[in-house]
Amino acid sequence: MKTNQVRVRFAPSPTGMMHLGNVRTALLNYLFARQKNGSFVIRIEDTDPERNFDPTATKIIQDLSWLNLNYNEGPFKEIETYAPYFQSQRTIIYQENLDILKKKELVYRCFCTAEELEKKRQRAIALRVAPRYDRICADISEHTIQEFLKEGKPFIWRFKIPHQGQVTITDLAHGIINFDLSHFSDFPLTRADGSFTFIFANCVDDFLMEITHILRGEDHLTNTANQVLLFKAFDKPEPLYWHLPIICNVEGKKLSKRDFGFSLNDLKNSGFLPEAITNYLAIIGGSFEQEIMDLEELVNQLNFDQINSTGNIRYDVEKLRWLNHKWIVRYPIEKFVPLVLPFIYESYPLAKQFNPDKMQQLISLVKTELTTLGDIVPAINFYFEEPIATKEGVLSHLPEGQQVDFVHAIQGFIASYSDPAQFLIDLKKVSKDLSLSAKAVFTVIRFAVTGVDKGPSLKDTMEILGKETVLKRLKQIF
């Protein structure tokens, strides 16, 4: 199959959980494909079975689905021409393409052990020269090779680099980049166990799957020259590249497991919405007049013809929290309630017995105050737990000389409490009669019935608590 269609790929390794760098790479590949009416391909780099955390890529696919990054082809969406999409299932394909390079005499067996190579590397460093493989195995006679093979001596296949000249690539962010080949070593295509290296497998997969653009992290820039040499060796067209800026923490260091939010699971478990995460990762490092955008808006607004070549970008969790709050406010209540119920049920198991309409009413009261889904727990604590408040602590919000008068006044109409609206009218009258600020008086009552100084309107709070609960809490203080 030959096509002029844009084809991009996200090729994660199932050796660990998805992190923000992975997610941003997947996101930008997805948005690029959507904007160019192309195909977004998922390919799984699972050639390291001992480290595979998610061998069937189930978790990776679930994460992409949660983020609403729907792919066109890959695991469970196979197109026969390009399948399989797991590198562990493509060994025969790699072997066939290695044989092509053998016939072209572009590779050779290297019998050097890891210990020998490390000694040479240390010697080069001591001599203050760049470590580079000395090609000693490229000149071994055929007779010696056969003797080594009979002995069962381990070997790898190396690609023979032309040490003169340069390799040129086109990068969407950096423009034209030239690599001086005199600085490069003959690189391995296989490992001693016969498996194939990342550089070789990726190159073969990319040209067989007709990948037109490769969007990946800046940390892969240094191995691009080797892959371009392989494309040339196979007489295949080279893709265009976009090496994405590395996401760093506030100190400018590469984001790591120690940084909150590094793992997508961290963010999910803390109550961040997929829309907020993709929104943030799409605009990070850029400048946008409109910052709150869903995937459809991002497809239309991102300008892939003017790409910033910044070497790294700073991860600002506070900006992410702000975006998450904005997305929570945007969510319709019917869609929002199921998202927060797991957080509520974990902390307040009795809530499972509540009337759904009552639960929705309670969640609606505090929804616009939340930054993460997890914030629902402290926000509605007033409903499930009696406030830890003392008379002295509650009244401390009033001038000392007027505390006794306020208590006498409020006791006069607590007994006749009927509904919040009338209660608050009476409360305003008390504040006026005693020359107290309405804010201070309302704060006193809020502390008495909820134990906190912030929350939804006092009227709504008292209504959701109900007459019996409000009276009980007021009488405990006054």
Residue, then its C-alpha position, 0 to 999 in steps of 0.5 A: m500500500k502506498t499513500n500520500q496521507v499523513r501517517v504518524r505513530f505513537a510507539p510507547s514501551p509497556t515497561g511502566m506507567m504512562h507519564l506526562g511526556n508520553v501523554r504529550t507525545a501521544l496528544l500532539n501526534y493525535l492532533f497533528a493527524r487530525q488536523k492533516n486528515g491523516s492516520f494516528v497509529i499506535r505501535i507497541e515497543d515490547t522487545d524487552p519482555e523481562r521489563n514489560f509491565d503491561p505486555t498486552a498494552t491493555k493499560i496503555i490503550q485504556d489510558l489513551s481511551w480515557l484521554n479521548l485520544n482515539y487512534n486509527e490503527g494499532p492493537f485491536k484496530e489492525i490493518e493487515t498491510y501494516a500489522p502486527y503492531f507489537q514489535s515482539q511479533r515482528t521478529i521475522i520482518y526484522q530478520e528479513n530486513l537485516d538480510i537485505l543489509k547483509k547482501k548490501e555488505l552494510v553490516y558486520r558481526c561484532f564479537c567484542t564483549a561488553e567488558e572489552l567495549e567498556k575498557k575501550r570507552q574508559r581509555a578514550i575518556a582518559l585520553r579526552v577523546a570522544p568514545r567511538y567503536d574502533r571497528i576492529c571486528a569489521d576487518i576480521s577474516e572470514h576464516t576467523i569468523q567461522e572459527f568464532l561461530k563454531e566456538g559459539k562466541p556471542f556476537i551482534w550485527r553492527f551497521k557500517i557508518p560512512h565516516q566521511g560526510q554528513v547526514t541532513i534531516t528536516d525537523l519541523a521545529h529546528g529546521i535543517i539539522n546536519f550531523d557530522l558523521s565523523h563523530f558517530s560510531d558503527f551502531p548495533l542492530t542486534r543484541a547478543d541474544g539475537s533480538f533487535t535494537f530500538i534504532f533498527a526495529n523503529c526504522v524498519d517499522d516506520f518505513l513499512m508502516e509508511i510513517t510520514h512524520i515522526l513526533r517524539g521527544e527531544d531526547h531522541l534527536t541524537n539517534t536520528a542520524n543513525q536512523v536516517l542512515l538506515f532509511k538511506a540504506f534501505d532506499k526508503p524516503e525519510p520522514l519529517y521529524w518534530h523533536l518535542p521539547i522536554i517537560c521539566n520541573v520548576e527547577g528546570k530538571k527533567l520531570s521525574k517520578r519524584d515530581f507530582g503529576f509525572s505519572l498519569n495515574d497520579l493525576k487520575n487518582s487525584g481527580f484531574l479531568p482528561e480534558a484538563i490534562t490534554n488542554y494543558l499539555a497542548i498549550i504548555g510552552g505556547s501563548f494562546e488568546q483562548e486557553i480553555m480548549d477541548l480536543e476539537e478546538l485544539v485541532n483547529q487552533l494549534n498552528f503546526d506550521q509555526i512550531n517553537s523550537t524551545g529546548n524544554i518547557r516548565y511543568d506548572v502544576e498550579k496552571l494545570r490545577w487552574l485549568n482543571h477547575k475551569w473544566i469542572v465548572r464547564y462540566p454538566i452536572e449529570k456528567f460530573v456526578p458519576l466522576v465524583l461519586p467514587f471519591i465520596y463513597e470511599s470517604y462516606p460509605l453511607a452516601k451509597q444509600f442516599n437518594p440520587d437527586k439529593m446527592q446531585q443537589l449536594i454536589s451541585l452546591v459545591k461544584t464550582e468551588l472544586t479544583t480537583l475531583g478529590d476536593i469534593v470530600p472536604a467540600i461536602n464534609f459539613y453534610f456528613e460530619e458534625p462540625i468540631a466547634t466550640k461556643e468560644g471559637v464560634l463567637s470569637h468572630l464577634p467583638e467580645g463586648q457583644q457576644v453575650d447580646f448576640v447569643h441572647a438575641i439569636q436564642g430568641f428565634i432559634a426556637s421558632y426556626s422554620d426555614p433558612a430564608q426567614f432565619l437569615i432575615d432575622l439574622k440580618k435584623v440582629s446584626k443591624d440592631l447590635s451594629l454588627s457587620a452582616k459578614a461577621v454574623f453570617t460567619v458565626i452561623r456558618f461556623a456553627v452549622t458547618g465548622v468552616d468559614k467557606g462554602p456555598s451560600l448559607k441559605d443553600t447550606m442550611e436547606i441541604l442540611g435540613k431543619e432538624t440538623v440545623l437546629k441540632r447544631l445551632k443549639q449545641i453552640f447557642 
